[in-house]
Amino acid sequence: MALFGKGGGAGGGLKSGFRDMKWGDQPRKDMEVLDDHGDEKFCRLANDDLTWSGAPLEKVIYLYWENRLSDAYIEIGPSAADRVLKDLMDGWGRPVQPNKFIEDYVWHNKATGPEATEALFSRNPSTRGATLTISSSYIKTKKALAKGKR
C-alpha cells in the first residue's frame, strides 16, 4: 500500500509514513547515505519520484533515527508550492497556522503511538519556495526523551 501513492499526493489523509515506507522501517538497500551522525542518518533514493500529485519537487531526504525512518524532508520550488499546499489542504484538511503572519501550516493525524504523524509546510517569504516535513510524532518524542537522558 502506498501511503501517498507514486508521485506523492495527500489523498486519503495524513498517514503513518511516507509513500511506501512506514515510520520505523529500516533504510532501503537502494538508498544513498548523505550524512551520518551516529544515531541520525540522512538518505536519499537515487531514482526517487520527485513529484507530488504531478507538481515537481526539488528534493526528498529521508531521516533515520537509530536506523528507523522518522522524517521525510521535501523541498518544493516556488512554481509548485501553491499546488502542493492546495493538495495538502484538500487531502489532509484545514491545518493549524500558529502565526497568521507566517506561512507555516501544521497537520496532525488522529493516531497515537507509533502511527502518530505530524506535518509542517513552511513557505520561504523571500523565494516563495517551501519545505514540507512529515514526521513520526512517536519517534520525535522518543528522540527528545533520549536527549534528556544523556
Backbone as a printed PyTorch tensor [residue, N CA C, xyz], in Angstrom:
tensor([[[  0.8520,  -1.1880,   0.0000],
         [  0.0000,   0.0000,   0.0000],
         [  0.8850,   1.2340,   0.0000]],

        [[  0.7130,   2.1180,  -0.9400],
         [  1.4780,   3.3570,  -0.9960],
         [  0.8020,   4.3870,  -0.1110]],

        [[  1.5650,   4.9550,   0.7880],
         [  0.9820,   5.8990,   1.7370],
         [  0.6080,   7.2160,   1.0870]],

        [[  1.3360,   7.6170,   0.0870],
         [  0.9820,   8.8180,  -0.6540],
         [  0.9500,   8.5120,  -2.1350]],

        [[  0.9660,   7.2700,  -2.4830],
         [  0.9520,   6.8710,  -3.8800],
         [  2.2610,   7.2140,  -4.5560]],

        [[  2.4610,   6.6560,  -5.7090],
         [  3.6400,   7.0040,  -6.5000],
         [  3.4580,   8.4430,  -6.9240]],

        [[  4.4520,   9.2580,  -6.7290],
         [  4.3300,  10.6580,  -7.0900],
         [  3.7050,  11.4970,  -5.9950]],

        [[  3.5900,  10.9440,  -4.8070],
         [  3.1050,  11.7230,  -3.6830],
         [  1.6270,  12.0020,  -3.7640]],

        [[  1.2430,  13.0600,  -3.1060],
         [ -0.1550,  13.4210,  -3.0300],
         [ -0.6990,  13.1690,  -1.6480]],

        [[ -1.6440,  13.9980,  -1.2520],
         [ -2.1780,  13.9360,   0.1060],
         [ -3.5160,  13.2100,   0.1890]],

        [[ -3.9640,  12.6290,  -0.8990],
         [ -5.2450,  11.9310,  -0.8890],
         [ -5.2890,  10.8420,   0.1630]],

        [[ -6.4210,  10.7160,   0.8170],
         [ -6.5980,   9.6770,   1.8150],
         [ -6.1930,  10.0730,   3.2190]],

        [[ -5.7630,  11.2980,   3.4050],
         [ -5.4180,  11.7720,   4.7450],
         [ -3.9640,  11.5500,   5.1050]],

        [[ -3.5820,  12.1000,   6.2280],
         [ -2.2110,  12.0330,   6.7350],
         [ -1.9610,  10.6360,   7.3010]],

        [[ -1.0550,   9.8940,   6.6880],
         [ -0.7830,   8.5060,   7.0520],
         [  0.4810,   8.3990,   7.8960]],

        [[  0.7490,   7.1990,   8.3880],
         [  1.9150,   6.9710,   9.2400],
         [  3.1070,   6.5040,   8.4110]],

        [[  3.7630,   7.4360,   7.7740],
         [  4.9310,   7.1490,   6.9640],
         [  4.9490,   8.0410,   5.7430]],

        [[  5.7760,   7.6860,   4.7710],
         [  5.8550,   8.4530,   3.5380],
         [  5.9700,   7.4860,   2.3630]],

        [[  5.0950,   7.6770,   1.4110],
         [  4.9910,   6.8280,   0.2270],
         [  4.8770,   5.3760,   0.6420]],

        [[  5.7860,   4.5050,   0.2090],
         [  5.6440,   3.0840,   0.5410],
         [  6.4360,   2.6920,   1.7830]],

        [[  6.9150,   3.6810,   2.5410],
         [  7.6820,   3.4100,   3.7550],
         [  6.8770,   3.8310,   4.9840]],

        [[  6.9660,   3.0320,   6.0270],
         [  6.2650,   3.3420,   7.2730],
         [  7.2810,   3.7990,   8.3160]],

        [[  6.8110,   4.5710,   9.2830],
         [  7.6850,   5.0000,  10.3730],
         [  8.2840,   3.7620,  11.0310]],

        [[  9.5660,   3.8340,  11.3060],
         [ 10.2640,   2.7340,  11.9520],
         [ 10.9160,   1.7620,  10.9840]],

        [[ 10.6150,   1.8700,   9.6750],
         [ 11.2640,   0.9990,   8.6950],
         [ 12.7650,   1.2520,   8.6620]],

        [[ 13.5240,   0.2110,   8.3150],
         [ 14.9730,   0.3120,   8.1210],
         [ 15.2510,   1.0150,   6.7890]],

        [[ 16.4510,   1.6090,   6.6270],
         [ 16.7910,   2.1890,   5.3180],
         [ 16.7470,   1.1140,   4.2310]],

        [[ 16.3020,   1.5280,   3.0600],
         [ 16.2600,   0.6070,   1.9290],
         [ 17.6690,   0.3940,   1.3850]],

        [[ 17.8830,  -0.7450,   0.7680],
         [ 19.2060,  -1.0740,   0.2310],
         [ 19.6310,  -0.1370,  -0.8950]],

        [[ 18.6540,   0.4400,  -1.6120],
         [ 18.9860,   1.3240,  -2.7340],
         [ 19.1370,   2.7850,  -2.3140]],

        [[ 19.2380,   3.0440,  -1.0040],
         [ 19.4050,   4.4200,  -0.5210],
         [ 20.8780,   4.7900,  -0.4250]],

        [[ 21.1320,   6.0530,  -0.7060],
         [ 22.4640,   6.6230,  -0.5380],
         [ 22.4790,   7.4060,   0.7650]],

        [[ 23.4580,   7.1360,   1.6300],
         [ 23.5980,   7.8820,   2.8800],
         [ 24.3240,   9.1840,   2.5540]],

        [[ 23.6550,  10.3070,   2.8020],
         [ 24.2350,  11.6190,   2.5370],
         [ 25.0520,  12.1310,   3.7160]],

        [[ 24.5820,  11.8140,   4.9140],
         [ 25.2370,  12.2800,   6.1290],
         [ 24.9100,  11.3030,   7.2480]],

        [[ 25.9070,  10.9910,   8.0610],
         [ 25.7290,  10.0310,   9.1450],
         [ 26.2390,  10.6590,  10.4330]],

        [[ 25.3240,  10.8770,  11.3780],
         [ 25.6670,  11.4800,  12.6710],
         [ 25.4050,  10.4910,  13.7990]],

        [[ 25.8870,   9.2780,  13.6590],
         [ 25.6750,   8.2720,  14.7040],
         [ 24.2450,   7.7890,  14.7340]],

        [[ 23.4250,   8.3820,  15.6210],
         [ 22.0210,   7.9770,  15.7280],
         [ 21.1760,   8.4350,  14.5450]],

        [[ 21.6330,   9.4580,  13.8290],
         [ 20.8460,  10.0060,  12.7200],
         [ 21.5650,   9.8320,  11.3890]],

        [[ 20.7930,   9.3640,  10.3900],
         [ 21.2990,   9.2270,   9.0280],
         [ 20.3580,   9.9680,   8.0970]],

        [[ 20.9370,  10.7290,   7.1830],
         [ 20.1730,  11.4190,   6.1540],
         [ 20.4310,  10.6880,   4.8430]],

        [[ 19.3540,  10.2440,   4.1910],
         [ 19.4760,   9.4090,   2.9940],
         [ 18.6220,   9.9580,   1.8630]],

        [[ 18.9430,   9.4900,   0.6660],
         [ 18.1140,   9.7990,  -0.4940],
         [ 18.0450,   8.5770,  -1.3790]],

        [[ 17.0260,   8.5440,  -2.1900],
         [ 16.8630,   7.4910,  -3.1880],
         [ 17.2950,   8.0650,  -4.5370]],

        [[ 18.2370,   7.4120,  -5.1870],
         [ 18.7530,   7.9140,  -6.4600],
         [ 17.6460,   8.0470,  -7.5040]],

        [[ 16.7140,   7.1120,  -7.5220],
         [ 15.6470,   7.1320,  -8.5270],
         [ 14.3050,   7.5200,  -7.9210]],

        [[ 14.3210,   8.3870,  -6.9050],
         [ 13.0850,   8.7930,  -6.2410],
         [ 12.1880,   9.5580,  -7.2070]],

        [[ 10.9040,   9.3990,  -7.0430],
         [  9.9240,  10.1340,  -7.8400],
         [  9.8130,  11.5310,  -7.2420]],

        [[ 10.3180,  12.5200,  -7.9490],
         [ 10.3260,  13.8900,  -7.4420],
         [  9.1040,  14.6650,  -7.9210]],

        [[  7.9290,  14.0910,  -7.6250],
         [  6.6770,  14.7900,  -7.8970],
         [  5.7370,  14.5910,  -6.7170]],

        [[  4.8020,  15.5290,  -6.5800],
         [  3.7450,  15.4520,  -5.5640],
         [  2.4580,  15.7740,  -6.3040]],

        [[  1.6540,  14.7690,  -6.5500],
         [  0.4220,  14.9460,  -7.3370],
         [  0.6980,  15.6850,  -8.6390]],

        [[  1.7920,  15.3230,  -9.2810],
         [  2.1480,  15.9270, -10.5570],
         [  2.9790,  17.1980, -10.4530]],

        [[  3.0650,  17.8000,  -9.2810],
         [  3.8730,  19.0110,  -9.0900],
         [  5.3290,  18.6040,  -8.8590]],

        [[  6.2760,  19.2950,  -9.4970],
         [  7.6780,  18.9140,  -9.3460],
         [  8.2350,  19.2650,  -7.9610]],

        [[  9.0330,  18.3530,  -7.4300],
         [  9.7320,  18.5780,  -6.1640],
         [ 11.2100,  18.7540,  -6.4740]],

        [[ 11.9020,  19.5080,  -5.6200],
         [ 13.3320,  19.6920,  -5.8300],
         [ 14.1430,  18.5720,  -5.1960]],

        [[ 13.6830,  18.0720,  -4.0340],
         [ 14.4800,  17.0990,  -3.2980],
         [ 13.6180,  16.4070,  -2.2540]],

        [[ 13.9080,  15.1300,  -2.0010],
         [ 13.2980,  14.3960,  -0.8910],
         [ 14.4450,  13.7380,  -0.1200]],

        [[ 14.5340,  14.0520,   1.1650],
         [ 15.5570,  13.4850,   2.0430],
         [ 14.8450,  12.7060,   3.1460]],

        [[ 15.3580,  11.5230,   3.4450],
         [ 14.7830,  10.6580,   4.4750],
         [ 15.7060,  10.6560,   5.6800]],

        [[ 15.1430,  10.9060,   6.8600],
         [ 15.9130,  10.8890,   8.0950],
         [ 15.6080,   9.6060,   8.8460]],

        [[ 16.6610,   8.9200,   9.2600],
         [ 16.5500,   7.7050,  10.0690],
         [ 17.1830,   7.9800,  11.4240]],

        [[ 16.4490,   7.6900,  12.4690],
         [ 16.9660,   7.8040,  13.8310],
         [ 17.0680,   6.3960,  14.3920]],

        [[ 18.2390,   6.0660,  14.8820],
         [ 18.5020,   4.7010,  15.3480],
         [ 18.0730,   3.6770,  14.3040]],

        [[ 18.3860,   4.0080,  13.0460],
         [ 18.1240,   3.1350,  11.8960],
         [ 16.6420,   2.8930,  11.6240]],

        [[ 15.7850,   3.8360,  12.0750],
         [ 14.3400,   3.7380,  11.8350],
         [ 13.8720,   5.0220,  11.1520]],

        [[ 13.0590,   4.8820,  10.1190],
         [ 12.5360,   6.0540,   9.4130],
         [ 11.7580,   6.9280,  10.3760]],

        [[ 12.1600,   8.2090,  10.4670],
         [ 11.4830,   9.1270,  11.3870],
         [ 10.9150,  10.3620,  10.6910]],

        [[ 11.4990,  10.7770,   9.5610],
         [ 11.0650,  12.0100,   8.8930],
         [ 11.3060,  11.9180,   7.3910]],

        [[ 10.5150,  12.6640,   6.6500],
         [ 10.7650,  12.9060,   5.2330],
         [ 10.7810,  14.4250,   5.0480]],

        [[ 11.8900,  14.9420,   4.5090],
         [ 12.0360,  16.3760,   4.2350],
         [ 11.8740,  16.5770,   2.7350]],

        [[ 10.9460,  17.4320,   2.3500],
         [ 10.6420,  17.6340,   0.9400],
         [ 10.8370,  19.1080,   0.6140]],

        [[ 11.6990,  19.3890,  -0.3610],
         [ 11.9080,  20.7650,  -0.8160],
         [ 11.0820,  20.9900,  -2.0730]],

        [[ 10.3530,  22.1120,  -2.0650],
         [  9.4070,  22.4270,  -3.1370],
         [  9.7630,  23.7940,  -3.7010]],

        [[  9.9260,  23.8720,  -5.0070],
         [ 10.2500,  25.1350,  -5.6590],
         [  9.0660,  26.0880,  -5.6710]],

        [[  9.3410,  27.3620,  -5.9180],
         [  8.2740,  28.3710,  -5.9230],
         [  7.1470,  28.0850,  -6.9130]],

        [[  7.4760,  27.4940,  -8.0520],
         [  6.4470,  27.2490,  -9.0670],
         [  5.4610,  26.1480,  -8.6530]],

        [[  5.8470,  25.3000,  -7.7020],
         [  4.9940,  24.1820,  -7.3050],
         [  4.4050,  24.3270,  -5.9060]],

        [[  4.8810,  25.2790,  -5.1190],
         [  4.4870,  25.3780,  -3.7060],
         [  2.9790,  25.5630,  -3.5190]],

        [[  2.3580,  26.4360,  -4.2860],
         [  0.9130,  26.6540,  -4.1450],
         [  0.1250,  25.3870,  -4.4770]],

        [[  0.5480,  24.6830,  -5.5020],
         [ -0.1380,  23.4590,  -5.9220],
         [ -0.0320,  22.3690,  -4.8460]],

        [[  1.1630,  22.2310,  -4.2570],
         [  1.3490,  21.2360,  -3.1980],
         [  0.5190,  21.6180,  -1.9730]],

        [[  0.5410,  22.8860,  -1.5820],
         [ -0.2310,  23.3330,  -0.4150],
         [ -1.7270,  23.0780,  -0.6290]],

        [[ -2.2260,  23.3610,  -1.8080],
         [ -3.6420,  23.1090,  -2.0990],
         [ -3.9480,  21.6110,  -1.9780]],

        [[ -3.0590,  20.7670,  -2.5020],
         [ -3.2660,  19.3240,  -2.4030],
         [ -3.2650,  18.8690,  -0.9450]],

        [[ -2.3680,  19.4340,  -0.1330],
         [ -2.3140,  19.0880,   1.2910],
         [ -3.6290,  19.4610,   1.9800]],

        [[ -4.1210,  20.6610,   1.7140],
         [ -5.3720,  21.1020,   2.3360],
         [ -6.5600,  20.2620,   1.8600]],

        [[ -6.5680,  19.9120,   0.5790],
         [ -7.6510,  19.0710,   0.0460],
         [ -7.6030,  17.6670,   0.6470]],

        [[ -6.4040,  17.1170,   0.8250],
         [ -6.2620,  15.7410,   1.2860],
         [ -6.2090,  15.5720,   2.7920]],

        [[ -5.6170,  16.5410,   3.4900],
         [ -5.4110,  16.4120,   4.9330],
         [ -6.3190,  17.3180,   5.7500]],

        [[ -7.0370,  18.1960,   5.0830],
         [ -7.9360,  19.0960,   5.7990],
         [ -7.2570,  20.4070,   6.1610]],

        [[ -8.0070,  21.2000,   6.8970],
         [ -7.5270,  22.5280,   7.2750],
         [ -6.4100,  22.4040,   8.3200]],

        [[ -5.2720,  23.0390,   8.0620],
         [ -4.1630,  22.9560,   9.0110],
         [ -4.2840,  24.0240,  10.0960]],

        [[ -3.4510,  23.8890,  11.0950],
         [ -3.2750,  24.9340,  12.1000],
         [ -2.2000,  25.8760,  11.5580]],

        [[ -2.4180,  27.1670,  11.6810],
         [ -1.4120,  28.1650,  11.3050],
         [ -1.0470,  28.9140,  12.5850]],

        [[  0.0780,  28.5260,  13.2490],
         [  0.4210,  29.0930,  14.5540],
         [  0.5270,  30.6190,  14.5820]],

        [[  0.9910,  31.2200,  13.4920],
         [  1.1240,  32.6790,  13.4170],
         [  0.5390,  33.1170,  12.0840]],

        [[ -0.5100,  33.9220,  12.1180],
         [ -1.1940,  34.2900,  10.8710],
         [ -0.3240,  35.1230,   9.9260]],

        [[  0.8070,  35.6290,  10.4210],
         [  1.7000,  36.4330,   9.5900],
         [  2.8070,  35.6030,   8.9450]],

        [[  2.9110,  34.3300,   9.3360],
         [  3.9510,  33.4540,   8.8080],
         [  3.2690,  32.2720,   8.1280]],

        [[  3.7200,  31.9460,   6.9230],
         [  3.1030,  30.8570,   6.1610],
         [  3.6650,  29.4950,   6.5790]],

        [[  3.3930,  29.1340,   7.8250],
         [  3.6910,  27.8060,   8.3480],
         [  2.3560,  27.1500,   8.6630]],

        [[  2.1840,  25.9260,   8.1770],
         [  0.9280,  25.2030,   8.3790],
         [  1.2500,  23.8340,   8.9590]],

        [[  0.4910,  23.4150,   9.9680],
         [  0.7620,  22.1730,  10.6860],
         [ -0.4620,  21.2610,  10.6530]],

        [[ -0.2260,  19.9820,  10.3890],
         [ -1.2580,  18.9520,  10.4410],
         [ -0.8130,  17.8620,  11.4100]],

        [[ -1.7780,  17.2320,  12.0780],
         [ -1.5430,  16.0520,  12.9190],
         [ -2.6150,  15.0360,  12.5610]],

        [[ -2.2250,  13.7620,  12.4420],
         [ -3.2750,  12.7680,  12.2720],
         [ -3.8240,  12.4200,  13.6520]],

        [[ -4.8920,  11.6480,  13.7000],
         [ -5.5510,  11.3520,  14.9780],
         [ -4.9930,  10.1000,  15.6330]],

        [[ -3.9810,   9.5020,  15.0140],
         [ -3.4160,   8.2710,  15.5480],
         [ -2.5740,   8.5550,  16.7890]],

        [[ -2.3570,   7.5190,  17.5660],
         [ -1.4910,   7.6130,  18.7360],
         [ -0.4160,   6.5370,  18.6180]],

        [[  0.5930,   6.6220,  19.4550],
         [  1.6690,   5.6350,  19.4370],
         [  2.4560,   5.6980,  18.1450]],

        [[  2.9630,   4.5510,  17.6840],
         [  3.8290,   4.5310,  16.5010],
         [  3.1810,   5.0530,  15.2220]],

        [[  1.8570,   5.1100,  15.1610],
         [  1.1620,   5.5950,  13.9600],
         [  1.0220,   7.1230,  13.9340]],

        [[  1.2910,   7.7930,  15.0560],
         [  1.1020,   9.2410,  15.1540],
         [  2.0410,   9.9690,  14.1960]],

        [[  1.4700,  10.8940,  13.4270],
         [  2.2090,  11.5970,  12.3810],
         [  1.8690,  13.0760,  12.4150]],

        [[  2.8820,  13.9020,  12.1350],
         [  2.6580,  15.3430,  12.0100],
         [  3.3600,  15.8310,  10.7520]],

        [[  2.8900,  16.9450,  10.2270],
         [  3.4820,  17.5270,   9.0260],
         [  3.5250,  19.0370,   9.1680]],

        [[  4.5990,  19.6300,   8.6500],
         [  4.7820,  21.0830,   8.6610],
         [  5.1360,  21.5410,   7.2630]],

        [[  4.2960,  22.3980,   6.7050],
         [  4.5660,  23.0600,   5.4260],
         [  5.0160,  24.4640,   5.7680]],

        [[  6.2000,  24.8510,   5.3330],
         [  6.7550,  26.1650,   5.6620],
         [  7.2270,  26.8580,   4.3870]],

        [[  6.6430,  28.0300,   4.1280],
         [  6.9990,  28.7710,   2.9130],
         [  8.0730,  29.8050,   3.2220]],

        [[  9.0720,  29.8890,   2.3470],
         [ 10.1170,  30.8950,   2.4530],
         [  9.5660,  32.2060,   1.8880]],

        [[  9.4760,  33.2580,   2.6960],
         [  8.8780,  34.5060,   2.2060],
         [  9.6990,  35.1930,   1.1090]],

        [[ 10.9830,  34.9160,   1.0480],
         [ 11.8320,  35.5470,   0.0300],
         [ 11.7320,  34.8430,  -1.3160]],

        [[ 11.8640,  33.5210,  -1.3020],
         [ 11.8890,  32.7740,  -2.5610],
         [ 10.5160,  32.2830,  -2.9880]],

        [[  9.5650,  32.1670,  -2.0300],
         [  8.2260,  31.6250,  -2.2230],
         [  8.2500,  30.1150,  -2.4230]],

        [[  9.4250,  29.5130,  -2.3090],
         [  9.5200,  28.0600,  -2.2790],
         [  9.0720,  27.5850,  -0.9120]],

        [[  9.0890,  26.2700,  -0.6800],
         [  8.6210,  25.7510,   0.6030],
         [  9.3280,  24.4540,   0.9460]],

        [[  9.2140,  24.0910,   2.2180],
         [  9.6290,  22.7690,   2.6600],
         [  8.4190,  22.1040,   3.3140]],

        [[  8.3540,  20.8150,   3.1720],
         [  7.3310,  20.0210,   3.8350],
         [  8.0680,  18.9450,   4.6160]],

        [[  7.8680,  18.9340,   5.9180],
         [  8.4750,  17.9230,   6.7660],
         [  7.3640,  17.0510,   7.3300]],

        [[  7.4200,  15.7720,   7.0310],
         [  6.4490,  14.8110,   7.5400],
         [  7.2050,  13.9410,   8.5380]],

        [[  6.6970,  13.8590,   9.7660],
         [  7.4490,  13.2150,  10.8480],
         [  6.6050,  12.2470,  11.6520]],

        [[  7.3010,  11.2920,  12.2320],
         [  6.6910,  10.4060,  13.2150],
         [  6.6740,  11.1310,  14.5580]],

        [[  5.4990,  11.4490,  15.0670],
         [  5.3880,  12.1040,  16.3790],
         [  5.9410,  11.1950,  17.4710]],

        [[  5.7340,   9.9050,  17.3130],
         [  6.1780,   8.9130,  18.2940],
         [  7.7080,   8.8940,  18.3860]],

        [[  8.3840,   8.8070,  17.2230],
         [  9.8460,   8.7700,  17.2230],
         [ 10.4090,  10.1200,  17.6590]],

        [[  9.7460,  11.2060,  17.3030],
         [ 10.1770,  12.5370,  17.7400],
         [ 10.1880,  12.6230,  19.2750]],

        [[  9.1660,  12.0690,  19.9100],
         [  9.1000,  12.0460,  21.3750],
         [ 10.1970,  11.1580,  21.9480]],

        [[ 10.4330,   9.9990,  21.3360],
         [ 11.4920,   9.1000,  21.8030],
         [ 12.8640,   9.7690,  21.6950]],

        [[ 13.0950,  10.5380,  20.6010],
         [ 14.3680,  11.2710,  20.4420],
         [ 14.5420,  12.2840,  21.5620]],

        [[ 13.4850,  13.0340,  21.8470],
         [ 13.5450,  14.0660,  22.8960],
         [ 13.8390,  13.4300,  24.2560]],

        [[ 13.1930,  12.3060,  24.5430],
         [ 13.4370,  11.6070,  25.8020],
         [ 14.8710,  11.0870,  25.8810]],

        [[ 15.3900,  10.5710,  24.7700],
         [ 16.7570,  10.0520,  24.7360],
         [ 17.7670,  11.1760,  24.9490]],

        [[ 17.5090,  12.3550,  24.3830],
         [ 18.4110,  13.5080,  24.5940],
         [ 18.4130,  13.9340,  26.0500]],

        [[ 17.2700,  13.8350,  26.7050],
         [ 17.1690,  14.2210,  28.1210],
         [ 17.9240,  13.3000,  29.0400]],

        [[ 18.1470,  12.0560,  28.6100],
         [ 18.8590,  11.0760,  29.4370],
         [ 20.3670,  11.1670,  29.2750]],

        [[ 20.8280,  11.9060,  28.2900],
         [ 22.2790,  11.9880,  28.0310],
         [ 22.9310,  13.0590,  28.8350]]])
